[in-house]
Amino acid sequence: MFLASFSYGTVFSSMTIYYNQHLGATITGAFLATSSLATFVSGLLAGFWADKFGRKPVMTWGTTIQVIGSVIALLSNVPGHVNPWTTFLGFLLISFGFNFDVTAGSAMIIDDSMPENRKTVFMLNYWAQNLSVIIGAALGAWLFKPAFFLLLIILLVTILVTLMIVLFMLTETFTPLVRNDKEKESVFSSYKTVLADKTYVIFIIANVLTTMIIMQFDNFLPVHLSNSFRTVTIFGFQIYGQRMLTIYLILACVMVVTLMTTVNKWTHKWSHKKGFVLGSILMTMGMIFAFMTTTFSPIFVAGIIYTFGEIIYTPSVQSLGADLMNPEKIGAYNGLGAVRQPLASIIAAGLVSASPFIKATGVSIALLIAEICAILLCVLAVNRHQQERHNLKKSR
């Protein structure tokens, strides 16, 4: 998962700039919308197939698709013969395959962990992904403009190494049930069953709202810093809005990598519900504080508050989600979880569109309302789950 996140992070953060330079803003917007749709569809398919065929086959397919996509992207950017259209096709395949890896990989983590240690396992996975972001983003920023072709070669090599690990080192963690023809389940009937689980659906809605708060990192926060941040010079280095956003990102990643284990020890005995609630409150406070200020020091402090919240929230929400899943359909439950990103993205983008009218104050109020609703829905989901388990024990 570290290598997958590393390969994804080296180039993807800068591809919007690439498309905009070659094809303009309108086509770039269409490309991004298409990528979001592909991400959503691939998550649903990966979840269903991970339950039907097993985790390892889906991860193998996903990594193979990424290899094909990276080869297409590489051949599309041979110096002197650049083709942005086939480059997009290549990166669309990489996105599709990456989501196969993430969805089936998350199911594998749940399979191969116990409720007692699952929070720690998710913490390690989250830690590795943040470390990969620091290394991958730094490499991408360094090579993107002067040596994009070399960056694509590094991308291909990394994905090939990932494929070797998946093929020869991973052990399957799930044996699918063998069904006869009459019992065979379609992708639609599989997700219909998951959607019938009202407790999990309530939790997913709460998760969409908190994910929307996290996605302000890529939505209103850049707009706010670009429009309102007061440029400051520190040790002769000028910091303006875009650089402040980079500092915020680096601060968050470094804090996760250096403090994740310590914070996990502090919160080890907390319930997942408590971690969800307190973590999301800190995230919301940090983001709102950043929106309501325009100078370096307060925004830096806001970044610290937000990141502490995210460190507490992320393993807790992943562990809580795993606890609420039907063990026979973990893949499909993870696939349904893929709706978080596109739905949260739509809400976050809507707030950006409304921000000229409602200003930073209005966006902050919207985040506060979303957080209150998320907490209420999370508590409702946990209470329903506990009641269902209690009723099941009584019936036995």
C-alpha positions in Angstrom: 0.0 0.0 0.0 3.0 2.3 0.6 4.3 1.7 -2.9 0.8 2.1 -4.4 0.3 5.4 -2.6 3.8 6.5 -3.5 3.4 5.8 -7.2 0.0 7.5 -7.2 1.3 10.6 -5.4 4.4 11.3 -7.4 2.5 12.5 -10.5 -1.2 12.8 -9.9 -1.0 16.0 -7.7 0.4 17.9 -10.7 -1.6 16.4 -13.6 -4.3 19.1 -13.4 -1.5 21.6 -14.3 -0.4 19.2 -17.2 -3.9 19.0 -18.7 -4.5 22.7 -18.3 -1.2 23.6 -20.1 -1.9 21.2 -23.0 -5.7 21.3 -23.4 -7.1 24.2 -21.4 -9.4 24.6 -18.4 -12.6 23.3 -20.0 -11.3 19.9 -21.1 -9.3 19.6 -17.8 -12.5 20.0 -15.9 -14.1 17.2 -18.0 -11.1 15.0 -17.5 -11.3 15.5 -13.7 -15.1 14.7 -13.7 -14.4 11.5 -15.8 -11.7 10.4 -13.4 -14.1 10.9 -10.4 -16.7 8.8 -12.1 -14.2 6.1 -12.9 -13.0 6.1 -9.3 -16.5 5.6 -8.1 -17.3 2.7 -10.5 -14.0 0.9 -9.9 -14.5 1.0 -6.2 -18.0 -0.7 -6.5 -16.7 -3.3 -8.9 -13.6 -4.0 -6.8 -15.7 -4.5 -3.7 -18.1 -6.9 -5.4 -15.3 -8.9 -7.1 -13.2 -9.0 -3.9 -16.1 -10.9 -2.3 -16.7 -13.1 -5.3 -13.1 -14.0 -6.4 -10.9 -13.1 -3.3 -8.7 -10.1 -2.4 -5.5 -11.1 -4.1 -7.0 -11.6 -7.6 -8.6 -8.2 -7.5 -5.3 -6.6 -6.3 -3.5 -8.4 -9.1 -5.9 -7.2 -11.7 -5.7 -3.6 -10.3 -1.9 -3.5 -10.3 -1.8 -5.0 -13.9 -4.2 -2.3 -15.1 -1.9 0.3 -13.5 1.1 -1.2 -15.4 -0.7 -0.9 -18.7 -1.8 2.6 -17.9 1.7 3.7 -16.9 3.2 2.2 -20.1 0.6 4.2 -22.2 1.4 7.4 -20.2 5.1 6.8 -20.7 4.8 6.2 -24.5 2.6 9.3 -24.8 5.3 11.5 -23.4 8.4 10.6 -25.3 10.3 13.8 -25.7 9.2 15.6 -28.9 6.0 13.4 -29.3 3.7 14.4 -26.4 0.0 13.3 -26.7 -2.1 14.6 -23.7 -5.2 12.6 -24.9 -3.6 9.2 -24.6 -1.8 10.5 -21.5 -5.2 11.0 -19.9 -6.2 7.4 -21.0 -3.1 6.1 -19.3 -3.8 7.9 -16.1 -7.5 7.0 -16.2 -6.4 3.3 -16.2 -4.0 4.0 -13.3 -6.8 5.6 -11.3 -9.1 2.7 -12.1 -6.5 0.1 -11.1 -5.4 2.0 -8.0 -8.9 1.9 -6.6 -9.0 -1.9 -7.1 -5.8 -2.1 -5.0 -7.2 0.2 -2.3 -10.6 -1.4 -2.0 -9.4 -5.0 -2.0 -6.4 -4.1 0.1 -8.6 -2.5 2.8 -10.7 -5.7 2.8 -7.5 -7.7 3.3 -6.5 -5.6 6.2 -9.9 -6.2 7.9 -9.6 -10.0 7.1 -6.2 -10.3 8.6 -6.7 -8.2 11.8 -8.7 -8.7 15.0 -10.9 -6.1 16.6 -8.3 -5.7 19.4 -5.5 -4.7 17.0 -7.3 -3.4 14.0 -7.0 0.2 15.0 -3.2 -0.2 15.3 -3.1 -1.9 11.9 -5.1 0.9 10.2 -2.8 3.4 12.0 0.3 1.8 10.4 -1.4 1.8 7.0 -2.3 5.5 7.4 1.2 6.3 8.6 2.8 4.6 5.6 0.5 6.4 3.2 1.5 9.8 4.7 5.1 8.9 4.5 4.7 8.0 0.9 3.0 11.4 0.2 5.9 13.3 1.7 8.5 11.4 -0.5 6.3 11.1 -3.6 5.1 14.7 -3.6 8.6 16.0 -3.0 9.9 13.8 -5.9 7.0 14.9 -8.1 7.5 18.6 -7.4 11.2 18.3 -8.1 11.0 16.4 -11.4 7.6 17.3 -12.9 8.6 20.4 -14.8 12.2 19.6 -15.8 12.0 15.8 -16.2 8.4 14.6 -16.6 9.5 11.6 -18.7 11.9 10.4 -16.0 9.1 10.8 -13.4 6.9 8.5 -15.6 9.7 5.9 -15.7 10.0 6.0 -11.9 6.2 5.5 -11.8 6.3 2.5 -14.1 9.2 0.8 -12.1 7.4 1.4 -8.8 4.1 -0.2 -10.1 6.1 -3.1 -11.5 7.7 -3.7 -8.1 4.2 -3.5 -6.5 2.9 -6.1 -8.9 5.8 -8.5 -8.0 4.9 -8.1 -4.3 1.3 -8.8 -5.0 2.0 -11.8 -7.1 4.7 -13.5 -5.1 4.5 -12.2 -1.5 0.9 -11.6 -0.6 -1.2 -14.5 0.7 -4.9 -14.7 0.1 -6.9 -13.8 3.3 -10.5 -14.7 2.1 -12.0 -17.8 0.6 -15.2 -17.0 -1.4 -18.2 -19.2 -0.9 -18.9 -21.5 -3.9 -22.4 -20.9 -5.1 -24.5 -22.8 -7.5 -26.0 -21.0 -10.6 -29.3 -20.2 -8.8 -27.5 -18.6 -5.8 -25.1 -16.5 -7.9 -25.3 -12.9 -7.0 -25.1 -9.9 -9.3 -23.3 -6.7 -8.4 -26.7 -5.0 -8.1 -28.1 -7.5 -5.7 -24.9 -7.5 -3.7 -25.1 -3.8 -3.1 -28.8 -3.9 -2.6 -28.1 -6.2 0.4 -25.5 -3.7 1.8 -27.9 -0.8 1.3 -30.5 -2.7 3.3 -28.2 -2.4 6.3 -29.5 0.8 7.7 -27.0 1.0 10.5 -24.1 1.0 8.0 -25.8 3.5 5.7 -26.2 5.9 8.6 -22.5 5.5 9.4 -21.6 6.1 5.7 -23.6 9.4 5.7 -21.8 10.5 8.9 -18.5 9.5 7.2 -19.4 11.5 4.0 -19.9 14.6 6.1 -16.5 14.3 7.9 -14.8 13.4 4.6 -16.3 16.7 3.2 -14.5 18.5 6.0 -11.2 16.8 5.2 -11.7 17.6 1.5 -11.7 21.3 2.3 -7.9 20.8 2.1 -8.3 20.6 -1.7 -11.3 22.9 -2.1 -12.0 26.0 0.0 -8.7 26.2 1.9 -6.6 26.8 -1.3 -9.1 29.5 -2.4 -9.1 31.1 1.1 -5.3 31.2 1.2 -4.9 32.4 -2.3 -7.4 35.2 -1.9 -6.9 36.3 1.8 -3.5 35.2 3.1 -1.3 38.1 4.0 2.1 37.5 2.4 4.9 37.4 5.0 8.7 37.1 4.8 10.5 34.7 7.1 14.3 34.5 7.1 14.3 36.2 3.7 11.8 33.7 2.3 8.6 35.1 1.0 5.5 33.1 2.0 2.3 33.8 0.0 -1.0 31.9 -0.2 0.1 28.9 -2.4 3.3 28.4 -0.4 1.3 28.6 2.9 -0.9 25.7 1.5 2.3 23.7 0.8 3.6 24.4 4.4 0.1 23.3 5.7 0.4 20.0 3.7 4.0 19.3 4.8 3.1 20.1 8.4 0.2 17.6 8.4 2.3 14.8 6.8 5.3 15.3 9.1 3.0 15.3 12.2 1.3 12.1 11.1 4.7 10.4 10.4 6.3 11.6 13.7 3.4 11.5 16.1 1.1 8.8 14.9 2.5 6.1 17.2 2.5 8.4 20.3 -1.0 9.6 19.8 -2.2 6.0 19.2 -0.7 5.1 22.6 -2.6 8.0 24.2 -5.9 6.9 22.6 -5.4 3.2 22.6 -8.1 2.5 25.2 -10.6 4.9 23.7 -13.7 3.5 21.9 -13.9 4.0 18.2 -16.9 6.2 18.7 -15.0 8.5 21.0 -12.1 8.7 18.5 -14.5 9.5 15.7 -16.2 12.2 17.7 -13.2 13.9 19.3 -11.0 13.5 16.2 -13.6 15.1 13.9 -14.3 17.9 16.3 -10.6 18.8 16.3 -10.5 18.6 12.5 -13.5 20.9 12.2 -12.1 23.4 14.7 -8.7 23.5 12.9 -10.3 24.0 9.5 -12.7 26.7 10.7 -9.8 28.5 12.6 -7.8 28.4 9.3 -10.8 29.9 7.4 -11.3 32.7 10.0 -7.7 33.9 10.0 -5.4 35.3 7.3 -1.9 35.4 8.9 0.9 32.9 9.2 1.0 32.0 12.9 -2.8 31.4 13.5 -3.1 29.3 10.3 0.0 27.3 11.4 -1.6 26.6 14.7 -4.9 25.7 12.9 -2.9 23.2 11.0 -1.6 21.6 14.2 -5.1 21.4 15.7 -6.5 19.9 12.4 -3.8 17.3 12.1 -4.1 16.1 15.7 -7.8 15.6 14.9 -7.0 13.7 11.8 -4.5 11.4 13.5 -7.2 10.5 16.1 -10.1 10.3 13.6 -8.6 8.2 10.8 -7.8 4.8 12.5 -11.0 5.2 14.6 -13.3 5.7 11.7 -11.7 2.9 9.7 -12.0 0.5 12.7 -15.5 1.6 13.4 -16.5 1.0 9.8 -15.0 -2.5 9.9 -16.9 -3.4 13.1 -20.2 -2.5 11.4 -19.6 -4.7 8.3 -21.0 -8.1 7.6 -17.9 -10.4 7.6 -19.3 -12.3 4.5 -19.5 -9.1 2.4 -16.5 -7.0 3.5 -15.6 -6.3 -0.1 -19.0 -5.0 -1.0 -19.1 -2.9 2.2 -15.7 -1.4 1.3 -17.0 -0.8 -2.2 -20.0 1.1 -0.9 -17.6 3.1 1.2 -16.2 4.4 -2.2 -19.2 6.7 -2.4 -17.7 8.8 0.3 -15.2 10.6 -1.9 -17.4 11.6 -4.8 -20.3 12.6 -2.6 -18.1 14.6 -0.2 -16.3 16.1 -3.3 -19.6 17.4 -4.7 -20.6 19.0 -1.3 -17.1 20.5 -0.9 -17.1 21.9 -4.5 -20.6 23.3 -3.8 -19.2 25.2 -0.9 -16.4 26.6 -3.0 -19.0 27.8 -5.6 -21.1 29.4 -2.9 -18.1 31.0 -1.1 -18.2 34.3 -3.0 -21.6 34.9 -1.6 -21.4 33.3 1.9 -17.7 34.1 2.5 -15.4 32.2 4.8 -17.9 32.7 7.7 -20.6 31.0 5.8 -18.4 28.1 4.8 -17.3 27.8 8.5 -20.9 27.7 9.7 -21.7 24.9 7.0 -18.7 22.9 8.4 -20.0 23.3 11.9 -23.5 22.1 11.0 -22.0 19.1 9.0 -19.9 18.2 12.1 -22.9 18.3 14.5 -24.9 16.1 12.1 -22.0 13.7 11.6 -21.6 13.2 15.4 -25.3 12.6 15.9 -25.4 10.1 13.0 -22.3 8.3 14.3 -23.7 7.9 17.8 -27.0 6.7 16.3 -25.2 4.1 14.1 -23.1 2.8 17.1 -26.2 2.6 19.4 -28.1 0.7 16.7 -25.2 -1.7 16.2 -24.9 -2.4 20.0 -28.7 -2.9 20.2 -28.6 -5.3 17.2 -25.8 -7.3 18.9 -27.7 -7.4 22.2 -30.9 -8.6 20.5 -28.9 -11.3 18.7 -27.4 -12.6 21.9 -30.8 -12.7 23.5 -32.2 -14.7 20.6 -29.5 -17.3 21.1 
